[in-house]
Amino acid sequence: MKGVLLINLGSPESPTPKDVKPYLDEFLMDKYVIDVPFLLRALLVRGIILRKRPAKSAEAYAKIWWKEGSPLVVLSKRMFEKVKPQVQVPMALSMRYGNPNIYSGLKELADQGVTEVLLFPLYPHHAMSSTVTVLEKAEEIRKEHFPTMKFSTVPAFYNKPDYIKNLSDSIKSHLANFEYDHLLFSYHGLPERHIRKTDVTKSHCKIDGSCCNTPSPAHEFCYRHQCYETTKLVVQQLGIPEGKYSQTFQSRLAGDKWLEPYTDVEVNKMPEKGIKKLAVVTPAFVADCLETLEEIAMEANHEFKAHGGEEFTAVPCLNDSEDWCKTVSNWINDWAIAK
């Protein structure tokens, strides 16, 4: 029997340092997130970062926390509940970090007699710290607990026409009454070395401004290329003129060279360039979360206006919108009926 496991990032159990600390430990100790040897990673995370970061992160989570819980988890559950009645196979929902975890999702499917699982990472773009860690963790659990279970995987969907249409329609709808001067596509950042590590050719990704536009097998797994491709396709779909949009990367950590340009730096420069009305969309996420609700809708909004901007709007993620839920259910049903 076939079944589907939807997997998103996850969240602390509550916006308190007590619950944020174990969540950050699980997240930051992942070798695909901080990709250095274990002892160095443990020194960085447990010896330095977790001494101060949980309290600061808890404050940020508290700003965006809903009565029902973490927005990312709540929205993922809402989307799951809308997709479930539209598909022909059993479904479960898991988070890579925190709960409900991947083991509980696979067990839920196994208990229903599922023997073949479609792993559906809810990330439009491929990256070590998102897609790869989800698939590796699921495989680790499968080997230990469900050895006869078979896996299939939904690949990055950054350029699928129905996803691009859903994203474009969402942007158009949310900006219908906002005459923006500029539309910023802000994607989650990555260390540049992650891009080079996922280069299957070992030579294509030079991050020099041209490699992402030069056809290569590397693009199947290149986060940077896939982000630029999403932007290009949405801009084409919406007919946004050159000069009225740009692309940046957010959420960097100190100490490494991360993908540029940086969202916060560019947003702060915009008012002096004559951009007074700014709209920001965050296509790396399909559900609103800390990075979209606090970092963009609150912090970037504040900084933009502090530097002379006048109006700011953050376009919500696809969340549990009807069109997006229909697209997801169509993809699942196509897989379910395939031989």
DOKOL-946688 format. One record per residue: residue in three letters; x, y, z of N, C-alpha, C, O in turn; residue number from 1. Coordinates in steps of 0.2 Angstrom, whole numbers, m for minus. Atoms other than C-alpha are relative to their C-alpha. Example, Ala and Ser with C-alpha at 12.3 -4.5 7.8 and 13.67 -1.06 7.14 Angstrom:
BEGIN
> code  nu  nv  nw  cau  cav  caw  cu  cv  cw  ou  ov  ow  pos
> Ala  4  m6  0  62  m22  39  4  6  0  9  5  3  1
> Ser  m4  m6  m1  68  m5  36  m4  5  3  m1  11  4  2
//
This chain:
BEGIN
> code  nu  nv  nw  cau  cav  caw  cu  cv  cw  ou  ov  ow  pos
> Met  4  m6  0  0  0  0  4  6  0  10  7  3  1
> Lys  m4  m7  0  6  18  m4  m3  5  5  m8  4  7  2
> Gly  2  m5  m5  6  32  8  5  6  m1  10  6  m4  3
> Val  m4  m6  0  13  50  10  2  3  6  m2  3  11  4
> Leu  m3  m4  m6  24  59  23  2  7  m2  7  8  m5  5
> Leu  m2  m7  1  24  78  22  4  1  6  3  0  11  6
> Ile  m5  m2  m5  39  85  31  2  7  m1  4  9  m6  7
> Asn  m2  m7  0  42  103  36  6  0  5  8  m5  8  8
> Leu  m6  m1  m4  56  110  47  m1  m1  7  3  m5  10  9
> Gly  2  2  m7  48  110  64  1  7  4  2  12  2  10
> Ser  0  m6  m4  48  122  79  1  m3  8  0  m9  9  11
> Pro  0  2  m7  51  122  98  m7  m1  2  m12  1  m1  12
> Glu  6  2  m3  37  116  109  m4  6  3  m10  7  3  13
> Ser  2  m7  m2  35  134  116  5  5  m1  11  3  m2  14
> Pro  m5  m6  1  43  151  115  3  2  6  4  7  8  15
> Thr  m4  m1  m6  53  148  131  7  m2  m1  8  m7  m5  16
> Pro  m7  3  0  72  146  133  0  m7  1  4  m11  m2  17
> Lys  0  7  m2  68  129  141  m1  m4  m6  2  m10  m7  18
> Asp  2  4  6  60  123  125  4  1  m6  5  m3  m10  19
> Val  m4  m2  5  70  133  113  7  m4  0  9  m5  m6  20
> Lys  m6  2  m1  86  126  119  1  m7  m3  5  m8  m7  21
> Pro  0  7  3  83  107  115  m1  0  m8  2  m4  m12  22
> Tyr  1  0  7  76  112  98  6  3  m4  8  0  m9  23
> Leu  m6  m3  4  91  123  93  6  m5  1  10  m6  m4  24
> Asp  m5  5  0  102  109  99  0  m6  m5  4  m7  m8  25
> Glu  1  5  5  94  96  88  1  3  m7  4  0  m11  26
> Phe  m1  m3  7  94  108  73  7  2  m1  10  0  m6  27
> Leu  m7  m2  1  112  115  75  5  m5  0  10  m5  m3  28
> Met  m5  5  0  120  99  79  m1  m5  m6  3  m10  m7  29
> Asp  0  4  7  114  92  62  6  1  m4  7  7  m5  30
> Lys  m6  m1  4  129  89  52  m1  3  m7  3  5  m10  31
> Tyr  1  m3  6  120  95  37  m2  8  0  m2  11  m5  32
> Val  1  m7  m1  116  112  45  7  4  1  9  8  m2  33
> Ile  m7  m3  m1  133  116  53  5  m6  m2  6  m11  2  34
> Asp  m4  5  3  144  105  42  7  0  2  12  1  m3  35
> Val  m7  0  m2  160  104  52  0  m7  4  m5  m10  6  36
> Pro  0  6  m4  167  89  62  m3  0  6  m4  5  9  37
> Phe  4  0  m6  157  83  77  3  4  6  m1  8  9  38
> Leu  m3  m3  m6  169  89  90  0  8  0  m2  11  5  39
> Leu  0  m7  1  170  106  83  m7  3  0  m8  8  3  40
> Arg  8  m2  0  151  107  80  m2  0  7  m6  5  9  41
> Ala  3  0  m7  148  102  98  3  6  4  0  9  8  42
> Leu  m4  m5  m3  161  115  104  m4  7  m2  m6  11  3  43
> Leu  4  m6  3  152  129  93  m7  0  3  m9  5  6  44
> Val  7  0  m1  134  124  97  m1  0  8  m4  4  11  45
> Arg  1  1  m7  135  117  115  4  5  5  3  6  10  46
> Gly  m5  m4  m4  150  127  121  m1  8  m1  1  12  4  47
> Ile  0  m7  2  146  144  113  m8  2  m1  m11  6  3  48
> Ile  6  m2  2  129  146  104  m6  m1  5  m10  4  6  49
> Leu  6  1  m5  117  138  117  1  3  6  m4  2  11  50
> Arg  m1  m3  m6  124  148  131  m5  6  0  m7  8  5  51
> Lys  4  m6  0  115  164  125  m6  0  m5  m11  3  m4  52
> Arg  5  0  5  105  160  109  m7  m2  2  m12  1  0  53
> Pro  7  2  m2  90  151  117  m4  6  3  m10  6  1  54
> Ala  4  m5  m3  85  166  127  m2  5  m6  m8  8  m6  55
> Lys  2  m5  5  86  178  112  m5  m3  m5  m9  0  m7  56
> Ser  5  3  5  77  165  100  m7  0  3  m12  1  0  57
> Ala  6  0  m3  64  163  113  m4  6  0  m10  7  m1  58
> Glu  3  m7  0  60  182  113  m3  1  m7  m8  3  m8  59
> Ala  2  m1  7  59  181  94  m6  m4  m1  m11  m2  m4  60
> Tyr  6  4  1  47  166  94  m6  3  4  m12  2  1  61
> Ala  6  m2  m4  36  174  108  m3  6  m4  m9  7  m3  62
> Lys  3  m6  4  33  189  96  m5  m3  m5  m10  1  m7  63
> Ile  4  2  5  25  178  83  m4  m6  2  m8  m9  m3  64
> Trp  3  7  m2  18  163  93  m8  1  0  m10  7  2  65
> Trp  8  m1  0  m1  160  91  m3  m4  6  1  m8  9  66
> Lys  3  3  m6  m13  154  104  0  m7  m2  0  m11  3  67
> Glu  0  8  2  m14  137  94  7  m3  0  8  m9  0  68
> Gly  m7  2  0  5  136  95  5  3  m6  3  9  m8  69
> Ser  m5  m2  5  20  138  82  m4  1  m6  m7  m3  m9  70
> Pro  4  m1  7  13  146  66  2  m5  m5  m2  m7  m9  71
> Leu  m2  4  5  24  135  56  m4  m7  0  m6  m10  m4  72
> Val  3  6  m1  17  119  64  m8  0  m1  m11  m4  m4  73
> Val  7  m1  0  m1  126  65  m2  0  m8  m7  m3  m10  74
> Leu  2  m1  7  m1  131  46  2  m7  m4  m2  m8  m8  75
> Ser  m1  7  3  7  114  41  m6  m5  1  m8  m8  m3  76
> Lys  6  4  m1  m7  105  50  m6  2  m4  m10  m2  m6  77
> Arg  6  m2  4  m20  116  42  0  m2  m7  m5  m5  m10  78
> Met  m1  2  7  m13  112  25  m1  m7  m1  m4  m10  m5  79
> Phe  1  7  0  m12  94  29  m7  m2  0  m9  m7  m3  80
> Glu  7  2  0  m30  93  34  m4  2  m6  m9  m1  m7  81
> Lys  3  m1  6  m35  101  18  1  m4  m6  m3  m6  m10  82
> Val  m2  4  5  m25  90  7  m3  m7  1  m4  m11  m4  83
> Lys  2  7  m2  m30  74  16  m6  m3  m3  m6  m8  m6  84
> Pro  7  3  3  m48  72  10  1  0  m8  m4  m3  m11  85
> Gln  0  0  7  m42  76  m8  5  m6  m3  5  m6  m9  86
> Val  m4  5  2  m30  61  m9  m2  m7  1  m7  m8  5  87
> Gln  3  7  0  m32  43  m12  4  m5  4  2  m11  5  88
> Val  m4  5  m4  m19  36  0  1  3  7  0  9  8  89
> Pro  m1  m3  m7  m15  38  19  6  5  0  10  5  m4  90
> Met  m5  m5  m1  m5  53  24  2  1  7  m2  m1  12  91
> Ala  m2  m2  m6  5  58  39  4  7  0  7  8  m6  92
> Leu  m4  m7  0  14  75  44  5  m1  5  4  m3  11  93
> Ser  m6  0  m5  31  76  52  4  6  m1  3  10  m5  94
> Met  m5  m6  0  44  89  57  7  m3  0  8  m8  3  95
> Arg  m7  2  0  63  87  54  2  0  7  6  m4  10  96
> Tyr  m2  m1  m7  66  94  71  m6  1  5  m11  5  2  97
> Gly  6  m1  m4  54  94  86  m5  m5  m2  m4  m11  m4  98
> Asn  6  4  1  37  86  85  m6  3  m4  m6  9  m4  99
> Pro  m1  7  0  28  77  77  6  m2  m4  7  1  m10  100
> Asn  m6  1  3  44  69  72  m1  m5  m6  m6  m8  m7  101
> Ile  1  4  6  48  58  57  m1  m7  2  m5  m11  m2  102
> Tyr  2  6  m3  48  42  67  m8  m1  1  m11  m6  m2  103
> Ser  7  1  m2  30  45  73  m4  0  m7  m9  m3  m7  104
> Gly  3  0  6  25  49  55  0  m6  m4  m5  m9  m7  105
> Leu  m1  7  4  32  33  47  m4  m5  4  m7  m10  1  106
> Lys  3  5  m3  25  23  61  m8  0  m1  m11  m5  m1  107
> Glu  7  m1  1  8  31  59  m2  m4  m7  m8  m7  m8  108
> Leu  1  3  7  9  25  40  0  m7  1  m4  m11  m2  109
> Ala  m1  7  0  16  8  44  m6  m3  4  m8  m9  2  110
> Asp  5  3  m4  2  5  57  m7  m1  m5  m11  m4  m3  111
> Gln  6  0  5  m11  8  42  2  m5  m5  m3  m5  m10  112
> Gly  m2  5  5  m2  m5  32  4  3  m6  5  m1  m11  113
> Val  m4  m3  5  8  7  21  7  m4  m1  10  m4  4  114
> Thr  m6  4  1  23  m2  13  5  5  m5  11  4  m5  115
> Glu  m3  m5  5  28  12  0  m2  7  2  m7  9  1  116
> Val  1  m7  m2  30  30  6  3  5  m5  9  4  m7  117
> Leu  m3  m6  4  32  46  m4  2  5  5  m2  8  9  118
> Leu  m3  m5  m4  43  57  6  m1  7  m4  1  8  m9  119
> Phe  2  m6  3  37  75  3  3  6  4  m1  8  8  120
> Pro  m3  m6  m4  49  88  10  m3  7  m3  m3  8  m9  121
> Leu  3  m6  2  40  105  10  5  5  m1  4  11  2  122
> Tyr  m5  m5  1  54  114  3  0  1  m8  2  m4  m11  123
> Pro  0  0  7  53  121  m15  7  m1  m3  8  m3  m9  124
> His  m7  0  3  72  122  m17  4  m6  4  4  m6  10  125
> His  m4  5  m3  85  108  m14  6  3  4  9  8  1  126
> Ala  m6  m2  m4  98  111  0  2  m6  5  m2  m10  7  127
> Met  m3  4  m5  109  101  11  m4  0  7  m6  m5  10  128
> Ser  3  m1  m7  101  109  27  m7  0  0  m10  1  5  129
> Ser  8  1  0  83  106  21  m1  m7  m3  m3  m12  1  130
> Thr  2  6  4  80  92  8  4  m6  2  2  m11  4  131
> Val  m4  5  m1  95  82  11  0  m3  7  0  m9  8  132
> Thr  0  2  m7  94  81  30  m6  m4  1  m7  m9  5  133
> Val  6  4  m1  76  76  29  0  m7  m3  m2  m12  1  134
> Leu  0  6  3  79  62  17  5  m5  4  3  m11  4  135
> Glu  m5  4  m4  94  56  27  m3  m3  6  m2  m9  8  136
> Lys  3  2  m6  85  56  43  m6  m6  m1  m6  m10  3  137
> Ala  5  5  1  70  46  36  3  m6  m2  1  m11  0  138
> Glu  m4  7  2  82  33  28  3  m3  6  3  m9  7  139
> Glu  m3  3  m6  91  31  45  m6  m3  4  m5  m9  7  140
> Ile  6  3  m3  74  28  53  m3  m6  m3  m5  m11  0  141
> Arg  3  5  3  68  17  40  4  m7  1  2  m12  2  142
> Lys  m4  6  m1  83  5  41  0  m3  7  0  m9  8  143
> Glu  0  3  m7  82  4  60  m7  m3  2  m8  m8  5  144
> His  6  2  m2  63  2  62  m5  m2  m5  m10  m6  m4  145
> Phe  5  2  5  54  m1  45  4  m3  m6  3  0  m11  146
> Pro  m5  2  5  67  m11  35  m3  m2  m7  0  m2  m12  147
> Thr  3  2  6  54  m17  22  m3  5  m4  m6  4  m9  148
> Met  3  m6  3  47  0  19  4  3  m6  10  3  m6  149
> Lys  m3  m3  5  51  8  2  m2  7  m1  m7  9  1  150
> Phe  1  m7  0  53  26  m1  1  3  m8  5  0  m12  151
> Ser  0  m4  6  50  38  m16  1  7  3  m1  8  8  152
> Thr  m1  m6  m2  54  56  m15  m3  6  m5  m2  5  m11  153
> Val  2  m5  5  46  72  m22  6  5  0  9  8  5  154
> Pro  m6  m4  1  61  82  m29  m2  7  0  m8  9  1  155
> Ala  1  m7  0  63  101  m28  m5  2  m5  m5  0  m11  156
> Phe  5  m2  5  48  109  m36  0  8  m2  m5  10  m3  157
> Tyr  m1  m7  1  55  127  m38  m3  2  m7  m4  8  m7  158
> Asn  1  m2  7  51  127  m57  m7  m3  m2  m8  m2  m8  159
> Lys  6  3  3  35  117  m58  m6  5  m1  m7  9  3  160
> Pro  4  m6  3  22  127  m68  m6  1  5  m8  7  6  161
> Asp  5  m1  m5  8  124  m55  2  3  6  m2  7  9  162
> Tyr  m3  m3  m6  19  129  m40  1  8  m2  m1  12  2  163
> Ile  m1  m7  2  24  145  m50  m6  4  m1  m7  10  1  164
> Lys  7  m4  1  6  149  m54  m3  1  7  m5  7  8  165
> Asn  2  m2  m7  1  147  m36  4  6  4  0  10  7  166
> Leu  m4  m5  m3  15  158  m30  m1  7  m3  m2  12  0  167
> Ser  1  m6  3  12  171  m43  m7  3  1  m8  9  2  168
> Asp  7  m2  m2  m7  171  m40  0  3  7  m4  8  8  169
> Ser  1  m2  m7  m4  173  m21  3  7  0  1  12  3  170
> Ile  m3  m7  0  8  188  m24  m4  5  m3  m5  11  0  171
> Lys  5  m5  3  m4  196  m36  m6  2  4  m8  8  5  172
> Ser  5  m1  m5  m18  194  m24  1  4  6  m2  9  7  173
> His  m1  m3  m6  m10  200  m9  3  7  m1  3  12  3  174
> Leu  m3  m6  1  m2  215  m18  m5  4  m5  m4  10  m7  175
> Ala  5  m3  4  m18  220  m27  m2  7  2  m3  11  m3  176
> Asn  1  m6  m2  m21  235  m17  6  4  3  6  9  7  177
> Phe  m6  m3  m2  m3  240  m14  5  2  m6  7  m3  m9  178
> Glu  m4  m3  5  6  251  m26  7  0  2  10  5  3  179
> Tyr  m7  0  m2  24  245  m23  4  3  m5  3  3  m11  180
> Asp  m5  m2  4  39  253  m29  5  m5  m2  8  m5  m7  181
> His  m5  6  1  49  237  m28  m2  m6  3  m5  m6  9  182
> Leu  2  6  m3  46  219  m25  7  m4  1  10  m5  m4  183
> Leu  m6  3  m2  60  210  m16  m2  m8  1  m6  m9  5  184
> Phe  0  7  m1  62  191  m17  5  m2  5  11  m2  3  185
> Ser  m5  1  m5  70  186  m1  0  m8  2  m5  m10  4  186
> Tyr  0  7  m1  76  168  1  5  m1  6  9  3  8  187
> His  m4  2  m6  84  159  16  7  m1  m3  8  m4  m8  188
> Gly  m7  1  2  103  160  15  3  m6  2  0  m10  6  189
> Leu  m4  6  m1  116  147  15  7  2  0  9  7  m4  190
> Pro  m7  m1  1  135  146  17  1  m1  m7  m1  m6  m10  191
> Glu  m2  1  7  143  147  0  2  m7  m1  2  m10  m6  192
> Arg  m3  6  0  152  131  4  m6  m6  m1  m4  m11  m4  193
> His  5  4  1  135  122  4  m2  m1  m7  m3  m7  m10  194
> Ile  2  0  7  132  126  m14  6  m4  m3  4  m8  m8  195
> Arg  m5  4  3  149  119  m19  0  m7  2  1  m11  m2  196
> Lys  0  7  m2  147  104  m9  m6  m4  m3  m5  m10  m4  197
> Thr  6  4  4  130  99  m18  1  0  m7  m3  m2  m11  198
> Asp  m1  0  7  138  102  m35  3  m7  m2  8  m9  m1  199
> Val  m2  7  2  138  85  m43  6  0  m5  9  m6  m6  200
> Thr  m5  0  5  150  90  m56  7  2  3  12  1  0  201
> Lys  m6  m2  m4  163  97  m43  4  5  m3  9  7  m1  202
> Ser  m4  m5  3  168  111  m54  m5  6  m3  m2  11  m4  203
> His  5  m5  3  152  121  m60  m1  6  4  m1  11  2  204
> Cys  2  m5  m5  147  131  m45  6  4  2  9  3  7  205
> Lys  m6  m5  m2  159  146  m44  m3  6  3  0  10  6  206
> Ile  4  m6  m3  145  158  m38  3  7  m2  5  11  2  207
> Asp  m3  m6  3  152  171  m50  m4  4  m4  m2  9  m8  208
> Gly  5  m4  3  136  178  m57  m2  m3  m7  m7  m1  m10  209
> Ser  1  3  7  137  167  m73  m2  m8  1  m6  m10  m3  210
> Cys  1  7  0  136  149  m67  m7  m2  1  m9  m7  m2  211
> Cys  7  2  m1  118  149  m62  m4  1  m6  m9  m2  m7  212
> Asn  4  m1  7  113  155  m80  3  m5  m5  1  m4  m11  213
> Thr  m3  4  5  124  142  m88  m2  m7  1  m1  m10  6  214
> Pro  3  6  m1  115  125  m91  6  m5  3  11  m5  0  215
> Ser  m4  5  m3  123  111  m80  m4  m5  4  m9  m4  6  216
> Pro  3  5  m5  118  95  m71  0  2  7  m4  m1  11  217
> Ala  0  m2  m6  123  104  m56  m6  3  3  m8  4  9  218
> His  6  m4  m2  107  114  m56  m5  m4  3  m10  m2  6  219
> Glu  5  4  m3  97  99  m51  0  0  8  m5  m1  11  220
> Phe  m1  0  m8  104  101  m33  3  7  2  5  7  8  221
> Cys  m2  m6  m1  109  119  m34  m5  5  3  m9  7  m1  222
> Tyr  4  m5  m3  100  130  m21  0  7  m3  m6  10  m5  223
> Arg  m1  m7  3  106  146  m28  m3  1  m7  m7  5  m8  224
> His  3  0  7  101  142  m46  m7  0  0  m11  3  m3  225
> Gln  7  1  0  84  136  m41  m3  6  3  m9  7  1  226
> Cys  3  m6  m2  81  152  m31  m1  5  m6  m6  8  m7  227
> Tyr  0  m5  6  85  163  m46  m5  m2  m5  m8  2  m8  228
> Glu  4  2  5  75  152  m57  m7  1  2  m12  3  m2  229
> Thr  7  m2  m3  59  154  m46  m1  7  m1  m7  9  m3  230
> Thr  1  m8  1  61  173  m46  m1  1  m8  m6  5  m9  231
> Lys  1  m2  7  63  173  m65  m6  m2  m3  m10  1  m6  232
> Leu  6  3  2  48  162  m68  m6  4  3  m11  5  m1  233
> Val  5  m4  m3  37  172  m56  0  7  m4  m6  10  m5  234
> Val  0  m7  3  43  189  m64  m3  m1  m7  m7  4  m9  235
> Gln  2  1  7  39  182  m81  m8  m1  0  m12  2  m4  236
> Gln  8  1  m1  21  176  m75  m3  6  1  m9  7  m1  237
> Leu  4  m6  m2  17  193  m67  2  6  m5  m1  11  m4  238
> Gly  m1  m6  4  25  204  m80  4  5  3  2  11  2  239
> Ile  m3  m5  m4  36  213  m68  6  3  m4  10  m1  m6  240
> Pro  m6  m3  4  48  225  m77  6  0  4  7  0  10  241
> Glu  m6  0  m2  66  225  m75  1  6  4  m1  12  2  242
> Gly  m1  m5  m4  72  236  m61  m5  1  6  m4  5  11  243
> Lys  5  0  m5  56  234  m51  0  m6  5  m4  m6  10  244
> Tyr  0  6  m5  61  218  m42  8  m1  1  12  1  m3  245
> Ser  m7  2  m1  77  211  m35  0  m7  5  m6  m8  7  246
> Gln  0  6  m4  83  195  m25  5  1  5  11  3  3  247
> Thr  m5  0  m5  92  193  m9  m1  m6  4  m5  m10  3  248
> Phe  0  6  m5  96  180  5  0  3  7  4  7  9  249
> Gln  0  m2  m7  92  182  23  2  m6  5  4  m11  3  250
> Ser  m1  5  m6  95  173  40  7  m2  0  8  m8  2  251
> Arg  m7  2  m1  114  172  39  3  0  7  0  3  11  252
> Leu  m3  0  m6  125  167  53  7  3  m1  10  3  m6  253
> Ala  m7  m3  1  142  176  57  5  m6  m1  4  m11  1  254
> Gly  m6  4  0  159  168  53  1  m3  m7  7  m5  m8  255
> Asp  m1  3  7  156  161  35  m2  5  m5  m6  10  m4  256
> Lys  3  m4  6  153  168  18  m6  m3  m2  m6  m9  m4  257
> Trp  6  2  1  135  167  15  m2  3  m7  1  7  m9  258
> Leu  3  m2  6  125  169  m1  m2  7  0  m5  10  5  259
> Glu  1  m7  0  124  187  m6  m5  2  m6  m5  m2  m11  260
> Pro  0  m5  m5  116  200  m7  m4  m1  6  m9  m6  5  261
> Tyr  4  1  m6  110  201  10  m6  4  1  m6  10  m1  262
> Thr  6  m3  0  92  205  13  0  6  5  m2  12  3  263
> Asp  0  m5  m4  95  216  28  4  6  m2  1  12  m2  264
> Val  m5  m5  3  109  226  20  m4  4  m6  m4  10  m6  265
> Glu  3  m3  6  99  229  4  m7  4  2  m8  9  m1  266
> Val  6  m3  m3  82  233  13  2  7  2  m2  12  1  267
> Asn  m2  m6  m4  91  247  23  2  5  m6  2  11  m4  268
> Lys  m2  m5  5  98  255  7  m5  2  m5  m5  7  m8  269
> Met  5  m1  5  82  255  m3  m3  7  1  m4  10  m5  270
> Pro  3  m6  0  74  271  4  4  6  m3  2  10  m7  271
> Glu  m4  m6  3  89  282  m1  1  m1  m8  3  4  m11  272
> Lys  0  1  7  87  274  m19  m7  3  m3  m8  2  m9  273
> Gly  7  m2  3  69  281  m20  m5  m5  1  m11  m4  m1  274
> Ile  5  5  m1  61  265  m15  m4  2  7  m1  1  12  275
> Lys  4  m2  m6  47  271  m2  m5  m5  2  m7  m6  7  276
> Lys  5  5  m1  35  257  m4  2  m7  m2  3  m8  m8  277
> Leu  m3  6  2  42  240  m3  m4  m6  2  m8  m7  7  278
> Ala  3  7  m1  34  222  m4  5  m5  0  10  m5  m4  279
> Val  m5  5  m1  44  207  1  m4  m7  0  m9  m8  3  280
> Val  2  7  1  40  189  m4  5  m5  2  11  m4  0  281
> Thr  m5  4  m3  49  174  4  m2  m7  m3  m4  m12  1  282
> Pro  2  6  3  47  159  m8  4  m6  2  2  m12  0  283
> Ala  m4  6  m3  60  148  1  m5  m4  5  m3  m10  6  284
> Phe  4  3  m5  46  144  13  m7  m1  m3  m10  3  m6  285
> Val  7  0  2  28  137  10  m4  1  6  m10  1  5  286
> Ala  4  m1  m6  22  140  28  4  6  3  10  6  4  287
> Asp  m3  m5  m3  25  156  37  3  m2  7  0  m7  10  288
> Cys  m4  3  m6  37  154  52  4  6  2  3  12  1  289
> Leu  m4  m5  m3  50  164  62  3  4  m5  4  11  m4  290
> Glu  m4  m4  5  60  169  47  m4  5  m4  m2  10  m7  291
> Thr  4  m5  4  45  177  38  m4  4  4  m5  10  2  292
> Leu  5  m4  m4  34  183  52  4  5  5  2  11  6  293
> Glu  m4  m4  m5  48  190  64  5  4  m4  6  10  m4  294
> Glu  m6  m3  3  63  193  53  m2  5  m6  1  10  m7  295
> Ile  2  m4  5  54  200  38  m6  5  2  m5  11  2  296
> Ala  6  m4  m1  36  206  43  1  5  6  m2  10  6  297
> Met  m1  m5  m6  43  214  59  7  4  m1  7  10  m1  298
> Glu  m7  m3  m1  62  217  59  1  4  m7  3  10  m7  299
> Ala  m1  m3  6  64  221  40  m5  6  m1  m3  11  m3  300
> Asn  5  m6  0  48  232  41  3  6  4  3  11  2  301
> His  m2  m6  m5  55  242  56  6  3  m3  7  9  m3  302
> Glu  m6  m3  2  72  244  48  m1  4  m6  2  9  m7  303
> Phe  2  m3  6  65  249  31  m2  7  2  0  12  m1  304
> Lys  3  m6  m2  55  263  39  5  4  4  5  10  4  305
> Ala  m5  m4  m4  69  268  51  5  3  m5  8  8  m3  306
> His  m5  m2  5  80  271  35  m4  5  m5  m1  7  m10  307
> Gly  4  m5  4  66  282  27  m5  m3  m4  m8  1  m8  308
> Gly  6  3  4  54  270  19  m6  2  3  m7  4  9  309
> Glu  6  m3  m2  36  274  20  m5  m6  1  m9  m6  6  310
> Glu  4  5  0  26  258  17  3  m7  m2  7  m7  m6  311
> Phe  m3  6  0  30  240  19  m5  m6  0  m10  m5  4  312
> Thr  4  5  m1  21  224  16  3  m7  m1  7  m7  m6  313
> Ala  m3  6  1  26  206  18  m5  m5  m3  m11  m6  0  314
> Val  5  5  3  17  193  6  0  m6  4  6  m9  5  315
> Pro  0  6  m4  11  178  16  3  m6  m4  2  m5  m10  316
> Cys  m2  6  4  18  161  11  m7  m3  m2  m12  m1  m1  317
> Leu  6  3  3  6  149  2  m4  m3  6  m10  m4  5  318
> Asn  3  3  m6  2  141  19  m6  m5  m2  m4  m10  m5  319
> Asp  5  5  2  m15  132  17  m5  3  m5  m11  1  m5  320
> Ser  4  m3  6  m22  142  2  m3  m6  m4  0  m11  m5  321
> Glu  4  5  4  m35  132  m8  4  m2  m6  5  m8  m7  322
> Asp  m3  2  6  m25  132  m24  7  m4  1  8  m9  m2  323
> Trp  m6  3  m1  m9  127  m16  m1  m7  3  2  m12  1  324
> Cys  2  7  m2  m17  112  m7  m3  m4  m5  m2  m10  m5  325
> Lys  2  4  6  m25  107  m23  6  m2  m4  6  m8  m6  326
> Thr  m6  2  3  m8  107  m31  3  m6  3  5  m11  0  327
> Val  m3  6  m3  m1  96  m18  m4  m6  0  m1  m12  m1  328
> Ser  4  6  0  m15  84  m18  0  m3  m7  0  m9  m8  329
> Asn  0  2  6  m14  83  m37  7  m4  m1  7  m9  m4  330
> Trp  m7  3  1  5  79  m36  0  m7  3  2  m12  1  331
> Ile  1  7  m4  1  65  m23  m4  m5  m4  m2  m11  m4  332
> Asn  4  4  3  m13  58  m33  3  m3  m7  3  m9  m8  333
> Asp  m4  2  6  m2  57  m49  5  m5  2  6  m10  m2  334
> Trp  m5  5  m2  11  47  m39  m4  m6  2  m2  m12  1  335
> Ala  3  6  m3  m2  36  m31  m3  m4  m5  m3  m11  m4  336
> Ile  3  4  6  m10  30  m48  6  m2  m4  4  m6  m9  337
> Ala  m5  2  4  7  28  m56  2  m7  1  2  m9  7  338
> Lys  m2  7  m1  13  10  m59  7  0  3  9  m6  4  339
//
